[in-house]
Amino acid sequence: MLSRRNLLRSSALGLAAAGLAACTVSTTNGVTTITLDVTKVKNYGQAGLNAAAAVIAFSAQFPAISAYVPAIQAAEVALSGALTAFSTAAGSTLTISYNNTDWKTRVDSVLSDLSTVASAIESAISGAGSALSASVLSDAKTALSALNTIISVFKGLLGVSAVRSSTGMTEAQALAALGV
């Protein structure tokens, strides 16, 4: 018998798997295994790096954002390191099991660093927003919304939370907005 929590988690995993064909969720003898597409994880990490680079690029024209660049750069460096470690370990592997402790640690690191990049970008937008041009502010907000969509889909894929997009963007739209 499923508890409410397990039912909700299973539902979230089911929604994520349905939305992300490159993921499989299977349960055998009460053990749920999540298989992830390595390319998807790499794409999500690259989306975060692209979002950070886009916002950092605005600092050349808008000095008000410069105060926030070091935090964005630090988050970008951490994400780059996590993504490199993941990619190196994955090599030519097509799928991984998230249930494996080693892989779980690597994937969780990418997810955590994506969230840190999003937080740093959000701080930059709130702190420098009024000093930015309307188009740059719009571009920065679009990058943040796309990154938040990717994070939500990623969390849903892992069963951390239900897949949701408060931005109205699909995964494909968010990846496209971030140049992935």
NORDAZI-V212084 format. One record per pair of residues at least 6 apart in sequence whose C-alpha atoms are under 8 Angstrom apart, sorted by the first residue. I is the first residue (numbers start at 0). J is the second residue. Records with the same first field share a line. If there is no record, write none. Layout:
# NORDAZI-V212084
I: J ; J
This chain:
# NORDAZI-V212084
8: 158 ; 159 ; 160 ; 161
9: 158
10: 161
11: 155 ; 156 ; 158 ; 160 ; 161 ; 162
12: 24 ; 155 ; 156 ; 157 ; 158 ; 161
13: 24
14: 155 ; 161 ; 162
15: 22 ; 152 ; 155 ; 156 ; 158 ; 161 ; 162
16: 22 ; 23 ; 24 ; 156
19: 156
21: 35 ; 36 ; 39
22: 33 ; 34 ; 35 ; 36 ; 156
23: 33 ; 34 ; 35
24: 31 ; 32 ; 33 ; 34
25: 31 ; 32 ; 33
26: 32
32: 96 ; 97 ; 98
33: 96 ; 97 ; 98 ; 157
34: 94 ; 95 ; 96 ; 97
35: 94 ; 95 ; 96 ; 97
36: 93 ; 94 ; 95
37: 89 ; 92 ; 93 ; 94 ; 95
38: 93
40: 106
41: 82 ; 86
42: 174 ; 179
43: 149 ; 150 ; 153 ; 174
44: 78 ; 79 ; 82 ; 109 ; 110 ; 113
45: 179
46: 146 ; 149 ; 174 ; 177 ; 178 ; 179
47: 75 ; 78 ; 113 ; 116 ; 117 ; 146 ; 177
48: 75 ; 78 ; 79
49: 177 ; 178
50: 142 ; 143 ; 146 ; 177
51: 71 ; 72 ; 75 ; 116 ; 120
53: 139 ; 142
54: 120 ; 139
55: 65 ; 68 ; 71 ; 72
57: 64 ; 135
58: 64 ; 65 ; 68
61: 130 ; 131
63: 127 ; 130 ; 131
64: 123 ; 124 ; 126 ; 127
67: 119 ; 122 ; 123
68: 123
70: 119
71: 116 ; 119 ; 120
74: 112 ; 113 ; 115 ; 116 ; 119
75: 112 ; 116
77: 112
78: 108 ; 109 ; 112 ; 113 ; 116
81: 105 ; 108 ; 109 ; 112
82: 109
84: 105
85: 105 ; 106
95: 102
96: 102 ; 103
97: 103 ; 106 ; 157
110: 150 ; 153 ; 154
113: 146 ; 150
114: 150
117: 143 ; 146 ; 147
120: 139 ; 143
121: 143
124: 136 ; 139 ; 140
128: 136
141: 176
142: 176 ; 177
144: 166 ; 173
145: 166 ; 168 ; 172 ; 173 ; 174 ; 176 ; 177
146: 173 ; 177
147: 164
148: 163 ; 164 ; 165 ; 166 ; 168 ; 169 ; 170 ; 173
149: 170 ; 173 ; 174
151: 160 ; 161 ; 162 ; 163 ; 164
152: 162 ; 163 ; 164 ; 170
154: 160 ; 161 ; 162
155: 161 ; 162 ; 163
156: 162
